[in-house]
Amino acid sequence: MPKIRVLDKQIAELIAAGEVVERPSSVIKELVENSMDAGASVITVEIRRGGITFMRVTDNGCGISAEDVPTAFLRHATSKITRQDDLDSIMTLGFRGEALASISAVSHVELLTKTAEAETGVRYVCGGEEEPLLEEAGCPEGTTILIRDLFYNTPARMKFLKKDSTEGNSVAGVIDKLALSHPEISFRFIRDGKELLRTPGDNKLSSAVYGVYGKEFLSTLAPVDYEYEHVKVTGYISKPSGSRPNRSMQNFFINGRYIRSRTAMAALEEAYKGSIMVGKFPACVLHLSLAFGAVDVNVHPAKLEVRFVNERPIFDAVYHAVKSALNTGDAPKIMELKRPTIQPHAPILEKHEQIKLPVLEKAPSAPVYTAPKAKETTVLRDSVQGKDSFHSFAERILESEPEKKPAASFEREPAAPSLPTKKAPSSETAECLPSNPEKKNAPSDVVSKPMFGEFHSKILGEAFGTYILVEYSKDELMFIDKHAAHERLLYEKLKQQGESGEAQTLLEPVAVTLDQEEYSAVLARREELLQAGFEVEDFGRGAILIRSVPLLLDGGDAAASIMEIAGYLASSKKDFTTEHMDWVYHNIACRAAMKAGDTTTREELISLAEELEQNPQVRYCPHGRPVYILLKRREIERQFGRS
């Protein structure tokens, strides 16, 4: 066990210090990192009530000698650095010497520790303004530290803590990251008496991923093993088919330390360009190994952000590592057809016997969406020149939006007028949208029925697979955005359903793996999701089980929709309101609506236009884009020089 000493004032002032105790999860992070630095191979974390009333961290590390125990609780007391030059090449997870002092100032602390050389262990009790107690105690080699009643003496900070379940999930999220950072350490996490996590500590990253995220998530990953300019990249990335609606499952580690890096994030997503849809994000568990002197971890109080001496090798290493893994690890799916099972003792039916089967109303399948490609961002070695930093280049990649095509040169009205209903539809009108089950048996001669009054014969068709063209009057041409129109009409239907929550039960429940914040948010809002048609239940280890989905939604979209909703709920800091419910309806309607680029029959176009005519209040989609625009005849004629 290295000697613990108080740092000189000059060295202490060079440390990027900050308040390390914000919530129970920050306490656990500091204590577990100390255990990892002590060489522990087995670490057990136990919490109660989200860690607010009870936290215990036990390890089998080297322990603390009896004479160093009181010193360890002084500010800027550490055994990990001794001089200023040590800050240029930090090889341990902790180094500031602030954690124990900060924790003991706002809680009751009890420490049990023993080194291999000592015959007996030491018990040390302190906290707040109490007089510390140091005595001999029998205990195994290693260290156990108990934290009770966090913020008991600072009520102003106590009131900023969230619910026990939220704080507990935050602790679980920290443990997940630490377990993934060091697969050679066996982690055990106990919450309110129930074991939620256990990793084998066999030094296999796949075992740690399995323990944290489960078998289903592990099956969607491809291995990475690459080295470029003294930067080694290992771990796993998601196959393109396993892309997600947000970045919550992106995990980067530098020399065994979990970090947030915009450079690594930008390189990862740039490597996936052309492999996944715009708006989707890859998942990963990537470990980067490089010289300790090439990275500065002394820039953020929580040590989550780092600064690289040269960011370009980091970007290039991640980019080429991911590209290589995608080329070799993304094998096409193989279709497997199951043989029908024959019942050996099934009764033989006579020809005249009739079998009556229940009639199932199947929701319309949402067509496959082919999104427009975003503007390609070319990654070249010479793309960063002059004063433009590589960090800002990475930020531009992450924040870039798909290129929007310029609008047509035709002038148009500043606001789309309400669509008038010229004629009430008869009972023999064209077949309604697939989402309306009341008109499914419409006559087959729908094309000849009147629509938009006398101008039914002037429905010109479809342009670019996106816009329905209607000669609306003698002097106006109407462009209807089929996706925006269908999305808004479905959204209105979902809102009208209210608490009815029309849903379809899935033949096979779908399991979805989420991070701890999303997992907590979904389980906390099960009743609201049920109102929207989603029936979900806890599947354990950060996973949920989807048993039913809204009637309008295709079952294949269940997982993606829940992941998007989970990300939205986790990022929301307010209570669940009508605004949040509307967002859920937006998500369902957007997924269920026909998409731009989909092949659409003339009957479907007519049906959509007719329903739009019956709802003149529908002028904008839920995202605020216009559903239709009118182009004046005189504007067209002016382009041809006729006016």
RASULLIN-V464654 format. One record per residue. RES is the residue in one small letter. BURIAL is b if it has 16 or more other ideal C-beta (glycine too) atoms within 10 Angstrom, else e. Layout:
BEGIN
<<RES | BURIAL> <RES | BURIAL>>
END
This chain:
BEGIN
<<m | b> <p | e> <k | e> <i | b> <r | e> <v | e> <l | b> <d | e> <k | e> <q | e> <i | b> <a | b> <e | e> <l | e> <i | b> <a | e> <a | b> <g | e> <e | e> <v | b> <v | b> <e | e> <r | b> <p | b> <s | b> <s | b> <v | b> <i | b> <k | b> <e | b> <l | b> <v | b> <e | b> <n | b> <s | b> <m | b> <d | b> <a | b> <g | e> <a | b> <s | e> <v | e> <i | b> <t | b> <v | b> <e | b> <i | b> <r | b> <r | b> <g | b> <g | b> <i | b> <t | b> <f | b> <m | b> <r | b> <v | b> <t | b> <d | b> <n | b> <g | b> <c | b> <g | b> <i | b> <s | b> <a | b> <e | e> <d | b> <v | b> <p | e> <t | b> <a | b> <f | b> <l | b> <r | e> <h | b> <a | b> <t | b> <s | b> <k | b> <i | b> <t | e> <r | e> <q | e> <d | e> <d | e> <l | b> <d | e> <s | e> <i | b> <m | e> <t | b> <l | b> <g | b> <f | b> <r | b> <g | b> <e | b> <a | b> <l | b> <a | b> <s | b> <i | b> <s | b> <a | b> <v | b> <s | b> <h | b> <v | b> <e | b> <l | b> <l | b> <t | b> <k | b> <t | b> <a | e> <e | e> <a | b> <e | e> <t | e> <g | b> <v | b> <r | b> <y | b> <v | b> <c | b> <g | b> <g | e> <e | e> <e | e> <e | e> <p | e> <l | e> <l | e> <e | e> <e | e> <a | e> <g | e> <c | b> <p | e> <e | b> <g | b> <t | b> <t | b> <i | b> <l | b> <i | b> <r | b> <d | e> <l | b> <f | b> <y | e> <n | e> <t | e> <p | e> <a | e> <r | e> <m | e> <k | e> <f | e> <l | b> <k | e> <k | e> <d | b> <s | e> <t | b> <e | b> <g | b> <n | b> <s | b> <v | b> <a | b> <g | b> <v | b> <i | b> <d | b> <k | b> <l | b> <a | b> <l | b> <s | b> <h | b> <p | b> <e | e> <i | b> <s | b> <f | b> <r | b> <f | b> <i | b> <r | b> <d | e> <g | e> <k | e> <e | e> <l | b> <l | b> <r | e> <t | b> <p | e> <g | b> <d | e> <n | e> <k | e> <l | b> <s | e> <s | b> <a | b> <v | b> <y | b> <g | b> <v | b> <y | b> <g | b> <k | e> <e | e> <f | b> <l | b> <s | e> <t | b> <l | b> <a | b> <p | e> <v | b> <d | e> <y | b> <e | e> <y | b> <e | e> <h | e> <v | b> <k | e> <v | b> <t | b> <g | b> <y | b> <i | b> <s | b> <k | b> <p | b> <s | e> <g | b> <s | b> <r | b> <p | b> <n | b> <r | e> <s | b> <m | b> <q | b> <n | b> <f | b> <f | b> <i | b> <n | b> <g | b> <r | b> <y | b> <i | b> <r | e> <s | b> <r | b> <t | b> <a | b> <m | b> <a | b> <a | b> <l | b> <e | b> <e | b> <a | b> <y | b> <k | b> <g | e> <s | b> <i | b> <m | e> <v | e> <g | e> <k | b> <f | b> <p | b> <a | b> <c | b> <v | b> <l | b> <h | b> <l | b> <s | e> <l | b> <a | e> <f | e> <g | e> <a | b> <v | b> <d | b> <v | b> <n | b> <v | e> <h | e> <p | b> <a | e> <k | b> <l | e> <e | e> <v | b> <r | e> <f | b> <v | e> <n | e> <e | b> <r | e> <p | b> <i | b> <f | b> <d | b> <a | b> <v | b> <y | b> <h | b> <a | b> <v | b> <k | b> <s | b> <a | b> <l | b> <n | e> <t | e> <g | e> <d | e> <a | e> <p | e> <k | e> <i | e> <m | e> <e | e> <l | e> <k | e> <r | e> <p | e> <t | e> <i | e> <q | e> <p | e> <h | e> <a | e> <p | e> <i | e> <l | e> <e | e> <k | e> <h | e> <e | e> <q | e> <i | e> <k | e> <l | e> <p | e> <v | e> <l | e> <e | e> <k | e> <a | b> <p | b> <s | e> <a | b> <p | e> <v | e> <y | b> <t | e> <a | e> <p | e> <k | e> <a | e> <k | e> <e | e> <t | e> <t | e> <v | b> <l | e> <r | e> <d | e> <s | e> <v | b> <q | e> <g | e> <k | e> <d | e> <s | e> <f | b> <h | b> <s | e> <f | b> <a | b> <e | e> <r | e> <i | b> <l | e> <e | e> <s | e> <e | e> <p | e> <e | e> <k | e> <k | e> <p | e> <a | e> <a | e> <s | e> <f | e> <e | e> <r | e> <e | e> <p | e> <a | e> <a | e> <p | e> <s | e> <l | b> <p | e> <t | e> <k | e> <k | e> <a | e> <p | b> <s | e> <s | e> <e | e> <t | b> <a | b> <e | b> <c | b> <l | b> <p | b> <s | b> <n | e> <p | e> <e | e> <k | e> <k | e> <n | e> <a | b> <p | e> <s | e> <d | e> <v | b> <v | e> <s | e> <k | b> <p | b> <m | b> <f | b> <g | e> <e | e> <f | b> <h | b> <s | e> <k | b> <i | b> <l | e> <g | e> <e | b> <a | e> <f | e> <g | e> <t | b> <y | b> <i | b> <l | b> <v | b> <e | b> <y | b> <s | b> <k | e> <d | e> <e | b> <l | b> <m | b> <f | b> <i | b> <d | b> <k | b> <h | b> <a | b> <a | b> <h | b> <e | b> <r | b> <l | b> <l | b> <y | b> <e | b> <k | b> <l | b> <k | e> <q | e> <q | b> <g | e> <e | e> <s | e> <g | b> <e | e> <a | b> <q | b> <t | e> <l | e> <l | e> <e | e> <p | b> <v | b> <a | e> <v | b> <t | b> <l | b> <d | b> <q | b> <e | b> <e | b> <y | b> <s | b> <a | b> <v | b> <l | b> <a | e> <r | b> <r | e> <e | e> <e | b> <l | b> <l | e> <q | b> <a | b> <g | b> <f | b> <e | b> <v | b> <e | e> <d | e> <f | b> <g | e> <r | b> <g | b> <a | b> <i | b> <l | e> <i | b> <r | b> <s | b> <v | b> <p | b> <l | b> <l | b> <l | b> <d | b> <g | b> <g | e> <d | b> <a | b> <a | b> <a | b> <s | b> <i | b> <m | b> <e | b> <i | b> <a | b> <g | b> <y | b> <l | b> <a | b> <s | e> <s | e> <k | e> <k | e> <d | e> <f | b> <t | e> <t | e> <e | e> <h | b> <m | b> <d | e> <w | b> <v | b> <y | b> <h | b> <n | b> <i | b> <a | b> <c | b> <r | b> <a | b> <a | b> <m | b> <k | b> <a | b> <g | b> <d | b> <t | e> <t | b> <t | e> <r | e> <e | e> <e | b> <l | b> <i | b> <s | b> <l | b> <a | b> <e | b> <e | b> <l | b> <e | b> <q | e> <n | e> <p | e> <q | e> <v | b> <r | b> <y | e> <c | b> <p | b> <h | e> <g | e> <r | e> <p | b> <v | b> <y | b> <i | b> <l | b> <l | b> <k | e> <r | e> <r | e> <e | b> <i | e> <e | e> <r | e> <q | e> <f | e> <g | e> <r | e> <s | e>>
END
